[in-house]
Amino acid sequence: MTDALSSWVGIGNEAHLALTVAGDAAIAARTLVPSLVADKVASRIAAKDYTLWGKDAEAESQIRLGWTNLHDTSRSILDQLSTLYGELQAEGKSRVVLAGMGGSSLGPEVICATYGVPLVTLDSTDPDQVRDAMGTDLAHTVVVVSSKSGGTIETDSARRAFEAAFEGEGLDPRQHIVIVTDPDSPLHQQSVKAGYRAVFLADPNVGGRFSVLSAFGLVPSALAGVPVVELLDEAAAIADSLAEDDESNPALVLGAAMAGSTRNKLVISDHDSGLVGFGDWAEQLIAESTGKNGVGVLPVVAEPNAPDSRSHDVIDTRLVALDSDDDAEGHAINSAGTLGAQFLLWEYATAVAGRIMGISPFDQPNVESAKNAARALLDDLPEPEQPAFVDDGIEVLATDGLLDGIDTVEGAIGALLRELGDRGYLAVMVYLNREAYPGLAKIRGPLAARAGRPTTFGWGPRFLHSTGQLHKGGVPEGVFLQVTGAFADDMDIPERPFSFGTLIAAQAAGDARVLADHGRPVLRINLTEAAHVARLTALLEG
């Protein structure tokens, strides 16, 4: 086994980042980092050199490198944020709801969880989850609506629903809604006209998944009570080191370890790092950035010592504390650091990985396909697709040939698992209220052990804005289990010809259709009663 390779960034004897790679990850780093240094990749990223990812990527890269100095530029909104926070607290508006998708929600969710402050995240179109996010205390609620353009259907629908709910309680929605968007976007123009409480404009040269240190990450976090200047200070403390063309630069080492070996899957687990949910944020960053043109690094958010962390094509990636004595063993990455520093490290490393893989880390060419399929279904609602069979009330559908001779849910699950190849992965995609059924996510480990292959778990429709890109654009290795429900009490979307229930069903069906069009095996299980959740959980665990 190759000796481990370590790098760290700090001031004096105080570390802000510490990274260790071992096995194939270390071989990749030792092989590739010298050429990255010779090509001045780190300093060119910091200088916003949009030519780094090839001619075809230049147009997009030119408008997507603002993230490299957000630790400086985002400070311009801090005074406005502080003033608004004080006003809202004085008015008793201390319950913060964030309506956003993908990078607009995952970053604030990690920040608030790490700091231990409450934040209600609405990143779903499940009618019950929308209703739960509204709660019963609208008078003390402020809703942050985050969208670069405002055209994201989930976020727009949530805004409409909250406006109607505030009005129904005799409250002025304009005093309870805060907007985060890009300058001159349709949402910006609409918000100024509507007269919402506050409008924060983010750097338009930052893509959603790189936006955690922009207004998209800072506004909801600050209004929830996080001292966000600390995050900017933590990122600033290591920014110069990540821009250095030096073989000890942890961003170069991490990017090479991620993308430079035949092990194209990272099983990411937390080992008392103190960064709550960081793996979920890293998952969307890596998957959406690298999963395209038939290549990709598959991130798998897992529990510690997960069975799939030992698969032959996996790098065991551990998030550890800065004072940890947990050594990187096997084919592994150990990453430690302050929250702001880790955000910037993984963004740099993902950009480096894109350079190594020969793809643009800033576009998402396959995300729109599922959106278009869902829109088509909403525009011309078809008759519900008939299941292949019904097993005690649970409806089962699948791509052609998958269910031949099978008439039980258990048999269908087994048939899907038999489609897994030697380098395949299983993606579980659940379109249910994640607040009501958090235990469903716990099936990931047992199902990975049963499948014998890396297994991801995603809540729909939010995963469509992250791993959904890799599912269609990455290496065609996945098999897909989609779980939907037809038992939630539906909810209308104001001024829309469809409901939340119709919308989430169309999003699930549209995604399944696109996956099938890509030739991927898809098993669809539709639960018609809430009681079916427990039964399905038991069947999946085997």
Secondary structure by P-SEA (a helix, b strand, c coil): cccbbbbbccccccccbbbbbcaaaaaaaaacaaaaaaaaaaaaaaacccccccccaaaaaaacccccccccccccaaaaaaaaaaaaaaacccbbbbbccccccaaaaaaaaaabbbbbbcccccaaaaaaaaccccccbbbbbbcccccaaaaaaaaaaaaaaaaaacccccccbbbbbccccaaaaaaaaaccccccccccccccccccccccccaaaaaacccaaaaaaaaaaccccccccccccaaaaaaaaaccccccccbbbbccccccaaaaaaaaaaaaacccccbbbbbbbccccccccccccccccccccccccccccccbbbbbbcaaaaaaaaaaaaaaaaaaaccccccccccaaaaaaaaaaaaccccccccccccccbbbbbccccccccccaaaaaaaaaaaccccbbbbbbbccccccccccccaaaaaaaaaccbbbbbcccccccccccccccccccbbbbbbbbccccccccccccccaaaaaaaaaaaaaaaaaaabbbbbbbbbccccaaaaaaaaaac
